[in-house]
Amino acid sequence: MWRLILASKDLIIPFASGVVGAFVGGWATIFFQRNTERKRLAEKILFNVYMMLMELKGWHFWITSAEIRGKESDQRILGEFQDKRWRVADEMRKIDHLPEAREILRVMFSLTYKSERERADELDRLLDVLGKKLNRQYDQVMAEITRENRALMVRDSDEFFFRQKRIQP
């Protein structure tokens, strides 16, 4: 009789250990897999926000250039800028923790900027910060292109717009 009880203990302990180990291992796998999926989703959303901000910057460029020339911005451009900034805000709602969220929302919606040039400078800074997180080389090249385009616009706006019309509708 004692042999039967001892034999069952010899089976019960390894069996229970195996069940507990399988449960803990399964839970750990699910936990780490969900964390990885959340990180991947957050990176994807951050990249989408970055690309949308690049597009927003393109529309804001025209607003800034109108301000520099002392003209009113085209209503179509203002409408596109409005649409793009709300799309960025909607995309940002999908991500829980974006350290730059406050600054991004401010640059898109705040009326505290004295000029659109100031807003453009802040937008450039934010894009630099996000670019360093996402794709350093792309960010560096796009920043260089933007600086070159701005310099041409300030130096010779007629030439800038002539060149612009060759590559944009």
PAZAPA-4460 file (N, C-alpha, C; in steps of 0.05 Angstrom, whole numbers, plus 32768, in hexadecimal, padded with zeros to 4 digits):
% residues 169
    n_x    n_y    n_z   ca_x   ca_y   ca_z    c_x    c_y    c_z   seq   type   mol
   8010   7FE8   8000   8000   8000   8000   8011   8019   8000     1      M     A
   8026   8019   8012   8037   8030   8012   8046   8034   7FF8     2      W     A
   804B   801E   7FEB   8059   801F   7FD1   8047   802D   7FBC     3      R     A
   802D   8028   7FBD   801A   8034   7FAB   8018   8052   7FAF     4      L     A
   8017   805A   7FC9   8016   8076   7FCF   802F   8084   7FC7     5      I     A
   8047   8078   7FCE   8060   8084   7FC6   8063   8086   7FA8     6      L     A
   805A   8072   7F9A   805B   8071   7F7D   8049   8087   7F71     7      A     A
   8032   808C   7F7D   8020   80A1   7F73   802C   80BC   7F78     8      S     A
   803A   80C0   7F8F   8048   80D9   7F95   805E   80DE   7F80     9      K     A
   806C   80C9   7F79   8081   80CB   7F65   8076   80D4   7F4A    10      D     A
   805D   80CE   7F45   8050   80D6   7F2C   8043   80F1   7F2F    11      L     A
   8037   80F6   7F45   8028   810F   7F49   803A   8127   7F49    12      I     A
   8050   8127   7F56   8062   813E   7F58   806D   8146   7F3C    13      I     A
   8078   8133   7F2D   8081   813B   7F12   806A   8145   7F00    14      P     A
   8053   8137   7F03   803C   813F   7EF3   8033   815B   7EFA    15      F     A
   8030   8161   7F14   8028   817C   7F1D   803D   8191   7F15    16      A     A
   8056   818A   7F17   806B   819C   7F0F   806A   81A2   7EF1    17      S     A
   8064   818E   7EE2   8061   8191   7EC5   8049   81A3   7EBD    18      G     A
   8033   819F   7ECB   801B   81AF   7EC6   8020   81CC   7ECD    19      V     A
   802C   81D0   7EE5   8032   81EC   7EEE   8046   81F9   7EDB    20      V     A
   805B   81EA   7ED3   806F   81F4   7EC0   8063   81FC   7EA5    21      G     A
   8051   81EB   7E9B   8044   81F0   7E82   8032   8209   7E84    22      A     A
   8024   820B   7E9A   8013   8223   7E9E   8023   823C   7E9F    23      F     A
   8038   823C   7EAF   804A   8254   7EB2   8057   825B   7E97    24      V     A
   8061   8246   7E89   806D   824A   7E6F   805A   8255   7E5B    25      G     A
   8042   824B   7E5A   802D   8255   7E48   8026   8272   7E4E    26      G     A
   8022   8277   7E67   801C   8293   7E6F   8032   82A6   7E68    27      W     A
   804B   829E   7E6D   8062   82AF   7E66   8063   82B4   7E48    28      A     A
   805F   82A0   7E38   805F   82A2   7E1B   804A   82B6   7E12    29      T     A
   8032   82B3   7E1C   801C   82C6   7E15   8023   82E2   7E1D    30      I     A
   802D   82E5   7E35   8034   8300   7E40   8049   830D   7E2E    31      F     A
   805E   82FF   7E28   8074   830B   7E18   806C   830F   7DFB    32      F     A
   805B   82FE   7DF1   8052   8301   7DD6   803F   831A   7DD3    33      Q     A
   802E   831E   7DE7   801D   8335   7DE6   802D   834F   7DE9    34      R     A
   8042   834F   7DFA   8053   8366   7DFD   8061   836C   7DE2    35      N     A
   806B   8358   7DD5   8079   835B   7DBC   8065   8366   7DA7    36      T     A
   804D   835C   7DA6   8039   8365   7D93   8032   8382   7D98    37      E     A
   802F   838A   7DB2   8029   83A6   7DB9   8040   83B8   7DB0    38      R     A
   8058   83AF   7DB4   806F   83C0   7DAC   8070   83C3   7D8E    39      K     A
   806B   83AD   7D80   806B   83AE   7D63   8055   83C1   7D59    40      R     A
   803D   83BF   7D65   8027   83D0   7D5D   802E   83ED   7D63    41      L     A
   8039   83F3   7D7A   8041   840E   7D82   8056   8419   7D6E    42      A     A
   8069   8408   7D66   807D   8411   7D52   8070   8417   7D37    43      E     A
   805D   8407   7D2F   804F   840B   7D16   803F   8425   7D17    44      K     A
   8031   842A   7D2D   8021   8442   7D30   8034   845A   7D31    45      I     A
   804A   8458   7D3F   805D   846E   7D40   8068   8475   7D25    46      L     A
   806E   8460   7D15   8077   8465   7CFA   8061   8473   7CE9    47      F     A
   8048   846A   7CEC   8032   8477   7CDE   8030   8494   7CE6    48      N     A
   8032   849A   7D00   8031   84B5   7D09   8047   84C6   7CFD    49      V     A
   805F   84BA   7CFD   8076   84C8   7CF1   8071   84CE   7CD4    50      Y     A
   8068   84BB   7CC5   8064   84C0   7CA8   804E   84D4   7CA3    51      M     A
   8039   84D3   7CB4   8023   84E6   7CB1   802D   8502   7CB9    52      M     A
   803F   8504   7CCD   804A   851E   7CD4   805B   8529   7CBD    53      L     A
   8069   8517   7CAF   8079   8520   7C98   8066   852C   7C83    54      M     A
   804F   851F   7C7E   803C   8529   7C6B   8030   8543   7C75    55      E     A
   802A   8545   7C8F   8020   855E   7C9B   8034   8574   7C97    56      L     A
   804D   856E   7C9B   8063   8581   7C97   8063   858C   7C7B    57      K     A
   805E   857B   7C68   805D   8583   7C4C   8047   8597   7C47    58      G     A
   802F   8592   7C53   8019   85A6   7C50   801F   85BF   7C5F    59      W     A
   802B   85BC   7C76   8032   85D4   7C86   8047   85E5   7C79    60      H     A
   8058   85D8   7C69   806C   85E7   7C5A   8060   85FD   7C49    61      F     A
   8049   85F6   7C3D   803B   860A   7C2C   802F   8621   7C3D    62      W     A
   8026   861A   7C54   801B   862F   7C66   8032   8641   7C6F    63      I     A
   8049   8636   7C76   8060   8646   7C7E   806A   8657   7C67    64      T     A
   806B   864B   7C4F   8075   865B   7C38   8063   8672   7C32    65      S     A
   8048   866F   7C35   8035   8685   7C31   803A   869A   7C46    66      A     A
   803F   8693   7C5F   8044   86A6   7C74   805E   86B6   7C6E    67      E     A
   8073   86A8   7C64   808C   86B5   7C5E   8088   86C9   7C47    68      I     A
   8077   86C2   7C34   8072   86D5   7C1D   805E   86EA   7C25    69      R     A
   8052   86E9   7C3D   803F   86FD   7C45   8024   86F9   7C39    70      G     A
   801D   86E0   7C31   8004   86DB   7C24   7FF3   86C9   7C36    71      K     A
   7FD9   86C8   7C30   7FC7   86B5   7C3E   7FCB   869A   7C32    72      E     A
   7FC8   8685   7C43   7FCA   866A   7C39   7FB2   8662   7C29    73      S     A
   7FB6   8652   7C15   7FA0   8647   7C05   7F8E   8637   7C16    74      D     A
   7F74   863A   7C13   7F60   862C   7C24   7F62   860D   7C20    75      Q     A
   7F69   8604   7C08   7F6C   85E8   7C03   7F83   85DC   7C14    76      R     A
   7F99   85EC   7C15   7FB0   85E3   7C25   7FA9   85E3   7C43    77      I     A
   7F9B   85F7   7C4C   7F92   85F8   7C68   7F80   85E0   7C6E    78      L     A
   7F6F   85DA   7C5B   7F5D   85C3   7C5F   7F6C   85A8   7C60    79      G     A
   7F80   85A5   7C4F   7F90   858D   7C4F   7FA0   858B   7C6A    80      E     A
   7FAB   85A2   7C73   7FB9   85A2   7C8C   7FA7   859A   7CA3    81      F     A
   7F8F   85A5   7CA3   7F7B   859E   7CB8   7F75   8580   7CB7    82      Q     A
   7F70   8576   7C9F   7F6A   8559   7C9D   7F81   8548   7CA6    83      D     A
   7F99   854E   7C9F   7FB1   853E   7CA6   7FB6   853F   7CC4    84      K     A
   7FB3   8556   7CD0   7FB9   8556   7CED   7FA4   8546   7CFD    85      R     A
   7F8B   8545   7CF4   7F78   8535   7D02   7F7C   8517   7CFD    86      W     A
   7F86   8511   7CE6   7F8E   84F5   7CE0   7FA5   84EC   7CF2    87      R     A
   7FB8   84FE   7CF6   7FCF   84F7   7D08   7FC4   84F4   7D25    88      V     A
   7FB3   8506   7D2E   7FA7   8503   7D49   7F98   84E9   7D4C    89      A     A
   7F89   84E1   7D38   7F7A   84C8   7D39   7F8D   84B0   7D3B    90      D     A
   7FA3   84B1   7D2C   7FB6   849B   7D2D   7FC4   849A   7D48    91      E     A
   7FC9   84B1   7D54   7FD6   84B2   7D6E   7FC5   84A6   7D84    92      M     A
   7FAA   84A6   7D80   7F98   849B   7D94   7F9C   847D   7D97    93      R     A
   7FA8   8470   7D83   7FAB   8453   7D83   7FC2   844A   7D94    94      K     A
   7FD4   845C   7D9C   7FEB   8455   7DAB   7FEA   8461   7DC8    95      I     A
   7FEF   8450   7DDB   7FEC   8459   7DF7   8003   846B   7E00    96      D     A
   801B   8464   7DFA   8032   8472   7E06   8044   847D   7DEF    97      H     A
   8040   8496   7DE9   8051   84A4   7DD6   805C   84BC   7DE4    98      L     A
   8075   84BC   7DED   807F   84D2   7DFC   807D   84EE   7DEF    99      P     A
   807D   84EE   7DD4   807C   8507   7DC5   805F   8510   7DBF   100      E     A
   804B   8501   7DC9   802F   8506   7DC2   8027   8523   7DC9   101      A     A
   802E   852C   7DE0   8027   8548   7DE8   8032   855C   7DD5   102      R     A
   804B   8559   7DCE   8059   856C   7DBC   804D   856A   7D9F   103      E     A
   8046   8553   7D97   803B   8550   7D7C   8020   855D   7D7A   104      I     A
   800F   8559   7D8F   7FF5   8565   7D8F   7FF7   8584   7D91   105      L     A
   800A   858D   7DA0   800E   85AA   7DA2   8016   85B6   7D87   106      R     A
   8029   85A9   7D7A   8033   85B5   7D60   801C   85B4   7D4B   107      V     A
   800A   85A2   7D4D   7FF5   85A0   7D3A   7FDE   85B3   7D40   108      M     A
   7FD8   85B8   7D59   7FBF   85C6   7D60   7FC2   85E0   7D70   109      F     A
   7FD9   85E4   7D7C   7FDC   85FB   7D8E   7FDD   8616   7D7E   110      S     A
   7FD1   862A   7D89   7FD1   8644   7D7D   7FE5   8657   7D8A   111      L     A
   7FF7   864B   7D9A   800B   865C   7DA8   8023   8663   7D97   112      T     A
   8026   8658   7D80   803D   865E   7D6F   8038   867A   7D62   113      Y     A
   804C   868B   7D64   8049   86A6   7D5A   804B   86A7   7D3B   114      K     A
   8058   8693   7D30   8059   8691   7D13   8058   8673   7D0B   115      S     A
   8051   866F   7CF2   8051   8654   7CE8   806D   8649   7CE5   116      E     A
   8080   865B   7CE2   809C   8653   7CE1   80A4   8645   7CFB   117      R     A
   809B   8651   7D12   80A1   8645   7D2C   8094   8629   7D2E   118      E     A
   807C   8626   7D24   806E   860C   7D24   807E   85F8   7D12   119      R     A
   8087   8602   7CFB   8097   85F1   7CE9   80B1   85E8   7CF6   120      A     A
   80BE   85FA   7D05   80D7   85F2   7D12   80D1   85DD   7D28   121      D     A
   80BC   85E0   7D36   80B5   85CC   7D4B   80AD   85B1   7D3E   122      E     A
   809F   85B2   7D27   8097   859A   7D19   80B1   858C   7D0F   123      L     A
   80C4   859B   7D05   80DE   858F   7CFD   80EC   8582   7D14   124      D     A
   80EC   858F   7D2B   80F9   8583   7D42   80EC   8569   7D4A   125      R     A
   80D2   8569   7D4B   80C3   8550   7D52   80C8   853A   7D3E   126      L     A
   80C9   8541   7D24   80CF   852C   7D10   80EC   8522   7D13   127      L     A
   80FE   8533   7D1C   8119   8529   7D21   8119   8515   7D38   128      D     A
   810B   851C   7D4D   810A   850A   7D65   80FE   84EF   7D5D   129      V     A
   80E7   84F0   7D4F   80DA   84D7   7D46   80EB   84C8   7D32   130      L     A
   80F8   84D7   7D20   8108   84CA   7D0C   811F   84BB   7D18   131      G     A
   812B   84C5   7D2D   8141   84B8   7D3B   8137   849E   7D47   132      K     A
   811E   849D   7D4F   8113   8484   7D5B   810D   8470   7D45   133      K     A
   8106   8479   7D2D   80FC   8467   7D19   8110   8460   7D03   134      L     A
   811A   8474   7CF6   812C   846F   7CDF   813F   8486   7CDC   135      N     A
   8155   8484   7CE8   8169   849A   7CE9   8172   84A4   7CCE   136      R     A
   8179   8492   7CBC   8183   849A   7CA2   816E   84A9   7C92   137      Q     A
   8155   849F   7C91   8140   84AC   7C82   813B   84C8   7C8E   138      Y     A
   813A   84C9   7CA8   8136   84E3   7CB5   814B   84F7   7CAE   139      D     A
   8164   84EF   7CAE   817A   8501   7CA7   8178   850C   7C8B   140      Q     A
   8172   84FA   7C78   8170   8502   7C5C   8159   8515   7C58   141      V     A
   8142   850F   7C64   812A   8520   7C61   812F   853B   7C6E   142      M     A
   813C   853C   7C84   8142   8556   7C91   8155   8566   7C7F   143      A     A
   8168   855A   7C73   817A   8568   7C61   816B   8573   7C49   144      E     A
   8159   8563   7C3D   814A   856C   7C26   8138   8583   7C2E   145      I     A
   812C   8582   7C45   811B   8598   7C4F   812A   85B1   7C52   146      T     A
   8142   85B0   7C5E   8153   85C8   7C61   815A   85D3   7C46   147      R     A
   8161   85C2   7C33   8169   85CC   7C18   8151   85DA   7C0B   148      E     A
   8139   85CD   7C0E   8121   85D9   7C01   811A   85F4   7C0E   149      N     A
   811C   85F6   7C28   8116   860F   7C35   812A   8625   7C2D   150      R     A
   8143   861D   7C2C   8158   8631   7C24   8152   863B   7C08   151      A     A
   814A   862A   7BF5   8144   8632   7BDA   812B   8644   7BDA   152      L     A
   8117   863D   7BEA   80FF   864D   7BEB   8105   866A   7BF5   153      M     A
   8116   866C   7C09   811C   8686   7C14   812E   8696   7C01   154      V     A
   8141   8688   7BF4   8153   8695   7BE2   8146   869D   7BC8   155      R     A
   8135   868C   7BBC   8129   8691   7BA2   810E   8683   7BA1   156      D     A
   80F9   868F   7BAA   80DF   8682   7BAC   80D4   867B   7B90   157      S     A
   80DA   868C   7B7C   80D0   8686   7B61   80DC   866C   7B56   158      D     A
   80F6   8669   7B5A   8104   8650   7B52   80FA   8638   7B62   159      E     A
   80F5   863D   7B7B   80EB   8627   7B8C   80D1   861D   7B81   160      F     A
   80BE   862F   7B7C   80A3   8627   7B72   80A5   861B   7B56   161      F     A
   80B7   8625   7B45   80BB   861A   7B2B   80C3   85FC   7B2D   162      F     A
   80D7   85F7   7B3E   80E0   85DC   7B42   80CB   85CA   7B4F   163      R     A
   80BC   85D6   7B62   80A7   85C8   7B70   8092   85BE   7B5C   164      Q     A
   808A   85CF   7B4A   8075   85C8   7B37   807E   85B1   7B24   165      K     A
   8098   85AE   7B20   80A1   8598   7B0F   809C   857D   7B1B   166      R     A
   809C   857B   7B36   809A   8560   7B42   8080   855C   7B52   167      I     A
   8071   8571   7B56   8057   856E   7B65   8040   8579   7B54   168      Q     A
   8029   856D   7B57   8012   8576   7B47   8008   8591   7B50   169      P     A
***
